[in-house]
């Protein structure tokens, strides 16, 4: 397995890539707009290009040029819930392109549906996209989003050391959680914490709700959904631990993935689609309440009030091109260093990422 190169500049650049849901986003994004990287066998070298991102503003294409894009997602997925405004625009015929949405029961089902070409684009964790890529290299990651959504759930957790001797439940359908937790426990020196798996995020939600899991590594909006239902819930935000453990790097819990066939056949459409999606995520930062209501209205989320609360605890950032590649590649390399067996495949090369020539 390939290991992460220890370069001080990577830690500095990654620290700049943190994007919160607060008003600091604009300033942070201005700082990171020139950060990116070239990948050789899974490793990153930082380059600076002050012209990156300087493209002409898109305007709506002629009606004859608009296309219907089929998107697959999982309900209550932290990335999917950021697209509520896009679904509303689509209903009002106000988006650049046109969209249909198909829901899968969980990420494994979503991946199977993508392999069988039931849709062109999917919202899924990058680690799940890597599973598809590893089998046939038929997909690329176009953008990363929601760069924080996980927390430890359980009583009396004041530090990672408190996980010693505990049994922690997590979703077997989302290997990102296991990779994150393994890295954190290694950093904290905890060797006696047992990991137990349930089928998927819904099963994990029910296990915590019913009292069958005292400790869990969960993602939003499920944590806020439990609180909304009146479940007494202790949480531990390990964001600062992760930063220290990875020398300033971040992780992302969601990504936009497309088939190579779609990218090749509909290349002019991709930029418009990404612009629609980025506008939708930015709407969360502007008006979380309205976006949460829309997500519940269109069935992307179960609970509007819980989702509005969840938005405030998630780092809602939209990254594409080299910023996306930098963030995702670093995360996967950290996962590989922590546990190659959990990641289950080699670190991907350039062809896993959709980065246009003009952005190099």
Secondary structure as UniProt FT lines:
FT   HELIX           8..16
FT   TURN            23..24
FT   HELIX           25..32
FT   TURN            33..34
FT   STRAND          35..40
FT   TURN            41..42
FT   STRAND          43..48
FT   TURN            50..53
FT   HELIX           63..65
FT   STRAND          68..74
FT   TURN            75..76
FT   TURN            78..79
FT   HELIX           80..83
FT   HELIX           84..91
FT   TURN            92..93
FT   STRAND          98..104
FT   HELIX           107..115
FT   TURN            116..117
FT   STRAND          121..124
FT   HELIX           126..136
FT   STRAND          139..145
FT   STRAND          150..153
FT   HELIX           160..163
FT   TURN            164..165
FT   STRAND          167..171
FT   TURN            172..173
FT   HELIX           175..188
FT   STRAND          194..198
FT   HELIX           201..209
FT   TURN            210..211
FT   STRAND          215..219
FT   TURN            220..221
FT   HELIX           222..228
FT   TURN            229..230
FT   STRAND          235..236
FT   HELIX           239..245
FT   TURN            246..247
FT   STRAND          254..259
FT   HELIX           260..265
FT   HELIX           267..286
FT   HELIX           288..297
FT   TURN            298..299
FT   HELIX           304..312
FT   STRAND          318..320
FT   HELIX           321..338
FT   HELIX           340..343
FT   HELIX           350..352
FT   HELIX           357..359
//
